[in-house]
Amino acid sequence: MNEIEKSAAILSKRHPSLKQLISIIGDLDFNIPLWKRIDDAILYAVIGQMLSNPASATIIHRLKKRFSSSRRILLWAAKTSEIKGPLNGVSQKKRKALRSWLEFSERSNNAWKKWNSLPLAEYRKEIEGIWGFGRWSADMIAIFYLARRNVWPESDTGIKRALSVVFESENNKKIIGYIKGHETTAALYLWELLNRDLLDSFEENG
């Protein structure tokens, strides 16, 4: 039993809606981290802002086909960051954010190597201090690169949509009480409910 499965078993005992959610999804067919390199994490966390998963995946696939690696995409974004308008599906604002990451990484002496040791609030503050990075990007990096287990991405629109069905509420304070210590697992299951287009199934079984 991996860490996500152990966490899901605990959540199932905390609330009937969590039990139903985990029962509908079953075991997740992946574990975290999904991203092994910091450049991949940064690219996905910036490109994915305000985009659906399919849209961001398409843009990144095309970029990698053209530039071959995340590092080369970051360098391209930095070089073109002063050109107005979107290029290859990437807005100027996102290219500037990728450039600001490169600048941060050059002066920070591999700061990301200590991110897992920082309290979550302190880690988020450091990420949000980089131009173009907000809470959502910080949380995506924390979940899918750092594999932190206590991340609740409450700003994510997909999470909000799923909560409105699973708990019939978006009251984060109340919901956090149910998922405390296993926030990341709860988020992964809520996203999977959306990815598999199973919101209607939850409503029917509710």
C-alpha angles and dihedrals in degrees: 000000000000126000095267092051091049091049092047091053090055093047091051089064095050104065137003092234091054090048090052093046093052092043092054093048099037119191115350112241094223140050132210142288096056094174118061098183128055092226090059091048093050093047094051093042092054101037091047095058110121092352133107118249093252092049095049092043090053093050093047092047090054092046093051091047089055101037100024098219142042091242093057090047090054091050091048090050091052093050093050099038094109094052110101122236132020122316121194088351094305118118121228090247092057092047088052090050091053089049091050089053091054090050091049093048092051093055101033101069096232093314091173090070089072098041093099091057094054123091108259094249092051091047091051091049091054093050093045088054089069112090113256095016121111139170094287094055091045091053094047090053091045093052105036101032106025093032091218111177100208102061119124108185095203093164092062112110092212091055090051091050093049093046091055088062104033097044098013084230143080093204098135095186092059095041094047087060089063097045103036111145091014101059095130094053091050090052092049091053093047091051090048090053087058096040091055092043091237102139090107090051090055092051091049092050095041 
